[in-house]
Amino acid sequence: MTTHLQINTNTLVGLLDLGPARSLIDSIEQKRQGSRLLCIVYNDRGPLPAMLTPSALNPLAAILSRTGKMSSLDVFLRSTGGITEVPWRIVTLLREFSDRLSIIVPSIALSGATHLAIAGDELIMTPFSVLGSVDPTRNHSLLPKDAIGKPIPTSVEDLKHCIKFIREQLEESYQEQDLALIISELFKYINPLAIGALEQSYNLSKLITRKCLTTRKEPLTEEKINKIVDQLAGGYFSHSFLISRAEVEKDLGLPVTRPDAELTELISRLENHYVERFGKEPQPLPAPNSQLLVRLGGVIQVADNGWAIAQIIKQDGQPVVDPWIPFS
């Protein structure tokens, strides 16, 4: 491992309690009749939830290169999202190494992780699974600040609904020239450059939604793609809206595979395996770094090998470094 702390990789693996998930992965692979299972699981707990970032790409590439081309790949996905561009790069990697791609969502695949979910040829959701809207929020330095001086996360949908609300409240007294006054007042609180950045992120997210949908083996019509893009980018009015499997079928028009009781139980047990480790108290590092703590931030894993995020933090919870470490 390459960090300035020079901590033995085996020591970190032990502290993170990376107990074997192999038997559960093997059981799911047998139930799925030969599809290989790849787990992409992130810790969403605590003040420092792990997010999809470019740092995941090298570990993922290493695992896929070692595994080789697969006729059928299942991805066990749990994440609340992350950097907007990352899911598309993950999708392209998964497509390079698999002829058929299925996504298993045990519980949550939100925001950017929803992009991954809809890119599969098959989407497997349990009764507890949810997807989310993909309209991105940004922490731009030119956005309004909160009480402690941090930028308030804002989305294009926030701005659109602000102007729409004002128009509706003014009702018949509203005239088109009033829009110039509204925008002028808005610019007193939000820098125009920040608004431009929000619009850029919004359009990028819609582009990635479209590109993910076009990778599916069974092509969707342009009309259906447009409907899904618009619905995920703003049709739910809130980035926090949770989309059930019934709504995926009804609102998005995407087919969903509903696993039987046996597979649902295996999916739940595998997720609980990771969640239990995510919930462990951070462990102190060995001397001379015993003033630092480490916790498990996430895992990318197949049956016989994987990589994990070691979130190294100070006693007060401030992050220090979060390297990916290999394990087997």
C-alpha positions as CSV (number, residue, x, y, z in Angstrom):
1,M,0.0,0.0,0.0
2,T,1.2,3.5,-0.7
3,T,0.6,6.0,2.1
4,H,2.9,8.2,4.1
5,L,1.8,6.3,7.3
6,Q,3.6,3.1,6.1
7,I,1.2,0.7,7.7
8,N,1.3,-3.0,6.8
9,T,-1.5,-3.9,4.5
10,N,-2.2,-7.2,6.4
11,T,-2.5,-5.2,9.6
12,L,-5.2,-3.0,8.0
13,V,-7.1,-6.0,6.6
14,G,-7.2,-7.5,10.1
15,L,-8.4,-4.2,11.8
16,L,-11.1,-3.9,9.2
17,D,-12.5,-7.3,10.0
18,L,-12.9,-8.4,6.4
19,G,-14.5,-11.7,7.3
20,P,-15.0,-14.1,4.4
21,A,-18.0,-13.4,2.2
22,R,-17.0,-16.1,-0.2
23,S,-19.6,-18.7,0.9
24,L,-22.4,-16.2,0.4
25,I,-21.0,-15.1,-3.0
26,D,-20.7,-18.7,-4.0
27,S,-24.3,-19.4,-3.0
28,I,-25.6,-16.5,-5.0
29,E,-23.5,-17.5,-8.0
30,Q,-24.9,-21.1,-7.8
31,K,-28.5,-19.7,-7.5
32,R,-27.9,-17.5,-10.5
33,Q,-26.7,-20.5,-12.5
34,G,-23.1,-19.5,-13.3
35,S,-23.1,-15.7,-13.4
36,R,-20.1,-14.2,-11.7
37,L,-20.9,-11.9,-8.7
38,L,-19.0,-8.7,-8.2
39,C,-19.8,-6.7,-5.1
40,I,-19.6,-2.9,-5.1
41,V,-20.6,-1.9,-1.5
42,Y,-20.1,1.5,0.2
43,N,-20.4,2.5,3.8
44,D,-23.1,5.2,4.1
45,R,-23.0,5.5,7.9
46,G,-21.6,8.2,10.1
47,P,-20.4,11.7,9.4
48,L,-18.0,10.5,6.6
49,P,-20.1,8.4,4.3
50,A,-17.9,6.8,1.5
51,M,-18.8,8.0,-2.0
52,L,-18.2,6.8,-5.5
53,T,-15.0,8.6,-6.5
54,P,-12.3,8.0,-9.2
55,S,-10.2,6.2,-6.7
56,A,-12.4,3.1,-7.1
57,L,-11.5,2.8,-10.8
58,N,-8.1,1.2,-10.4
59,P,-9.2,-1.4,-7.9
60,L,-12.2,-2.3,-10.1
61,A,-9.9,-2.5,-13.1
62,A,-7.5,-4.8,-11.2
63,I,-10.3,-7.2,-10.2
64,L,-11.8,-7.3,-13.7
65,S,-8.5,-7.8,-15.3
66,R,-7.7,-10.7,-13.0
67,T,-11.2,-12.2,-13.5
68,G,-11.2,-11.8,-17.3
69,K,-14.0,-11.7,-19.8
70,M,-17.3,-13.1,-18.5
71,S,-20.4,-14.2,-20.4
72,S,-22.6,-13.0,-17.5
73,L,-21.8,-10.7,-14.7
74,D,-24.0,-9.8,-11.7
75,V,-23.1,-6.6,-9.7
76,F,-24.2,-6.5,-6.1
77,L,-24.6,-2.7,-5.6
78,R,-25.0,-0.6,-2.5
79,S,-24.2,3.1,-2.6
80,T,-25.6,6.5,-2.1
81,G,-23.8,7.9,-5.1
82,G,-20.8,10.2,-5.5
83,I,-19.0,12.2,-8.2
84,T,-21.3,12.6,-11.2
85,E,-18.8,11.3,-13.8
86,V,-17.7,8.2,-12.0
87,P,-20.6,5.8,-12.6
88,W,-20.3,6.1,-16.4
89,R,-16.7,5.1,-16.2
90,I,-17.7,2.1,-14.0
91,V,-20.3,1.1,-16.6
92,T,-17.9,1.2,-19.4
93,L,-15.4,-1.0,-17.5
94,L,-18.2,-3.5,-16.6
95,R,-19.3,-3.6,-20.2
96,E,-15.7,-4.3,-21.4
97,F,-15.5,-7.4,-19.3
98,S,-19.0,-8.9,-19.6
99,D,-21.4,-9.9,-22.4
100,R,-24.4,-9.6,-20.2
101,L,-24.7,-7.3,-17.1
102,S,-27.2,-7.6,-14.3
103,I,-27.4,-5.3,-11.3
104,I,-28.6,-6.5,-7.9
105,V,-29.8,-3.8,-5.6
106,P,-30.2,-5.2,-2.0
107,S,-31.4,-1.9,-0.5
108,I,-30.1,1.4,-1.8
109,A,-28.6,2.6,-5.1
110,L,-29.1,6.3,-5.0
111,S,-28.1,9.3,-7.1
112,G,-25.1,8.3,-9.2
113,A,-25.6,4.6,-8.2
114,T,-28.9,4.8,-9.9
115,H,-27.0,5.4,-13.1
116,L,-25.3,2.1,-12.6
117,A,-28.5,0.3,-11.8
118,I,-30.3,1.4,-15.0
119,A,-27.3,0.5,-17.1
120,G,-27.8,-3.2,-16.6
121,D,-29.5,-5.6,-19.0
122,E,-31.3,-6.9,-15.9
123,L,-32.3,-5.0,-12.8
124,I,-32.9,-7.2,-9.7
125,M,-34.7,-5.5,-6.8
126,T,-36.0,-7.0,-3.5
127,P,-39.0,-5.6,-1.7
128,F,-36.5,-3.4,0.2
129,S,-34.7,-2.0,-2.8
130,V,-34.9,1.7,-3.8
131,L,-33.3,3.9,-6.5
132,G,-33.2,7.7,-6.4
133,S,-33.3,10.8,-8.5
134,V,-30.2,11.8,-10.4
135,D,-30.5,15.6,-10.4
136,P,-27.1,16.6,-8.9
137,T,-26.5,19.1,-6.0
138,R,-23.3,21.1,-6.0
139,N,-21.2,22.7,-3.3
140,H,-19.9,25.6,-5.4
141,S,-17.7,28.2,-3.7
142,L,-19.9,31.0,-5.1
143,L,-23.2,29.6,-3.7
144,P,-24.8,31.1,-0.6
145,K,-23.2,30.1,2.7
146,D,-24.6,28.6,5.8
147,A,-24.1,29.8,9.4
148,I,-20.6,28.5,9.5
149,G,-19.6,29.7,6.1
150,K,-20.0,26.5,4.1
151,P,-21.7,26.6,0.6
152,I,-25.3,25.4,0.8
153,P,-25.7,22.4,-1.6
154,T,-28.0,23.6,-4.5
155,S,-29.4,22.0,-7.6
156,V,-30.9,23.3,-10.9
157,E,-34.2,22.0,-9.7
158,D,-34.0,24.2,-6.6
159,L,-33.7,27.3,-8.9
160,K,-36.3,26.2,-11.3
161,H,-38.9,25.6,-8.6
162,C,-38.0,28.9,-6.9
163,I,-38.9,30.8,-10.1
164,K,-41.9,28.6,-10.7
165,F,-43.2,29.2,-7.2
166,I,-42.9,33.0,-7.5
167,R,-44.8,32.9,-10.9
168,E,-47.6,30.8,-9.4
169,Q,-48.0,33.1,-6.3
170,L,-48.2,36.2,-8.5
171,E,-50.8,34.4,-10.7
172,E,-52.6,36.8,-13.0
173,S,-50.5,39.8,-11.9
174,Y,-47.3,38.2,-13.3
175,Q,-45.9,39.5,-16.5
176,E,-43.0,38.2,-18.5
177,Q,-40.9,41.4,-17.8
178,D,-41.1,40.5,-14.1
179,L,-38.8,37.6,-14.9
180,A,-35.9,40.0,-15.4
181,L,-36.5,41.5,-11.9
182,I,-36.7,38.0,-10.4
183,I,-33.4,37.0,-11.9
184,S,-31.8,40.3,-10.9
185,E,-32.8,39.7,-7.3
186,L,-31.7,36.1,-7.5
187,F,-28.2,37.1,-8.7
188,K,-27.8,39.1,-5.5
189,Y,-27.7,35.8,-3.6
190,I,-26.3,33.3,-6.2
191,N,-23.4,34.2,-8.4
192,P,-24.2,33.7,-12.1
193,L,-21.1,31.6,-12.5
194,A,-22.4,29.2,-9.8
195,I,-25.7,29.0,-11.7
196,G,-23.8,28.1,-14.8
197,A,-21.9,25.4,-12.9
198,L,-25.2,24.0,-11.6
199,E,-26.6,23.9,-15.2
200,Q,-23.5,22.1,-16.4
201,S,-23.8,19.4,-13.7
202,Y,-27.5,19.0,-14.5
203,N,-26.9,18.5,-18.2
204,L,-24.0,16.2,-17.5
205,S,-26.2,14.0,-15.3
206,K,-28.9,13.8,-18.0
207,L,-26.3,12.9,-20.6
208,I,-25.0,10.1,-18.3
209,T,-28.5,8.8,-17.7
210,R,-29.0,8.6,-21.5
211,K,-25.6,6.9,-22.2
212,C,-26.2,4.3,-19.4
213,L,-29.6,3.5,-20.9
214,T,-28.2,3.0,-24.4
215,T,-25.8,0.3,-23.2
216,R,-28.6,-2.1,-22.5
217,K,-28.7,-5.2,-24.8
218,E,-32.4,-4.7,-25.5
219,P,-32.5,-1.2,-27.0
220,L,-35.1,1.3,-25.7
221,T,-37.0,3.6,-27.9
222,E,-35.9,7.3,-28.0
223,E,-39.3,8.2,-26.5
224,K,-38.8,5.9,-23.6
225,I,-35.2,7.1,-23.0
226,N,-36.4,10.7,-23.0
227,K,-39.2,9.9,-20.5
228,I,-36.7,8.2,-18.1
229,V,-34.2,11.0,-18.4
230,D,-36.8,13.6,-17.6
231,Q,-38.3,11.6,-14.8
232,L,-35.0,10.9,-13.0
233,A,-33.7,14.4,-13.5
234,G,-36.6,16.3,-12.0
235,G,-39.9,14.3,-12.1
236,Y,-39.8,13.5,-8.4
237,F,-39.2,17.1,-7.3
238,S,-36.7,16.0,-4.6
239,H,-33.2,14.5,-4.8
240,S,-34.2,12.5,-1.7
241,F,-37.2,10.8,-3.2
242,L,-36.9,7.0,-3.0
243,I,-38.1,5.0,-6.0
244,S,-39.4,1.5,-5.3
245,R,-39.3,-1.4,-7.7
246,A,-43.0,-0.9,-8.5
247,E,-42.3,2.7,-9.4
248,V,-39.3,1.7,-11.5
249,E,-41.7,-0.4,-13.5
250,K,-44.6,2.1,-13.6
251,D,-42.9,5.5,-13.7
252,L,-39.8,4.6,-15.6
253,G,-41.2,1.7,-17.7
254,L,-38.1,-0.5,-16.9
255,P,-38.5,-4.2,-16.3
256,V,-37.5,-5.4,-12.8
257,T,-36.6,-9.0,-11.8
258,R,-38.2,-9.9,-8.5
259,P,-36.0,-12.6,-6.8
260,D,-37.6,-15.6,-5.1
261,A,-37.5,-16.0,-1.4
262,E,-34.3,-18.0,-1.4
263,L,-32.4,-15.5,-3.5
264,T,-33.8,-12.6,-1.5
265,E,-32.6,-14.2,1.7
266,L,-29.1,-14.7,0.3
267,I,-29.0,-11.1,-0.9
268,S,-30.1,-9.9,2.5
269,R,-27.5,-12.0,4.3
270,L,-24.7,-10.8,2.1
271,E,-25.7,-7.1,2.6
272,N,-25.9,-7.7,6.4
273,H,-22.4,-9.2,6.3
274,Y,-21.0,-5.8,5.0
275,V,-23.3,-3.6,7.0
276,E,-22.2,-5.3,10.3
277,R,-18.6,-4.4,9.4
278,F,-19.6,-0.9,8.5
279,G,-21.2,-0.5,11.9
280,K,-18.1,-1.5,13.9
281,E,-16.4,1.2,16.0
282,P,-13.2,2.6,14.3
283,Q,-10.2,0.7,15.5
284,P,-6.9,2.3,16.7
285,L,-3.9,1.8,14.4
286,P,-0.8,0.2,15.9
287,A,2.1,2.3,17.2
288,P,3.5,4.7,16.2
289,N,0.1,5.7,14.7
290,S,-2.1,4.7,17.6
291,Q,-3.5,8.3,17.8
292,L,-5.3,7.5,14.5
293,L,-8.3,5.2,13.9
294,V,-9.4,3.1,10.9
295,R,-12.9,2.0,9.7
296,L,-14.2,0.2,6.7
297,G,-15.4,2.6,4.0
298,G,-16.3,0.2,1.2
299,V,-15.6,-3.0,-0.6
300,I,-15.2,-4.1,-4.2
301,Q,-15.0,-7.9,-4.2
302,V,-15.4,-11.1,-6.1
303,A,-15.4,-14.5,-4.4
304,D,-11.6,-15.0,-4.1
305,N,-10.2,-11.4,-4.0
306,G,-11.1,-7.8,-3.5
307,W,-10.2,-4.3,-2.4
308,A,-11.4,-2.3,0.6
309,I,-11.4,1.4,1.5
310,A,-9.5,2.0,4.8
311,Q,-10.8,5.3,6.1
312,I,-8.1,6.5,8.4
313,I,-9.3,9.3,10.7
314,K,-8.2,11.4,13.7
315,Q,-9.7,10.9,17.2
316,D,-12.1,13.8,16.5
317,G,-13.3,12.2,13.3
318,Q,-11.4,14.4,10.8
319,P,-10.3,12.4,7.8
320,V,-6.6,11.8,7.2
321,V,-6.4,9.4,4.2
322,D,-8.6,6.7,2.7
323,P,-6.4,4.2,0.7
324,W,-7.8,1.2,-1.2
325,I,-6.1,-2.0,0.1
326,P,-6.1,-5.5,-1.6
327,F,-7.2,-8.6,0.3
328,S,-7.9,-12.2,-0.5
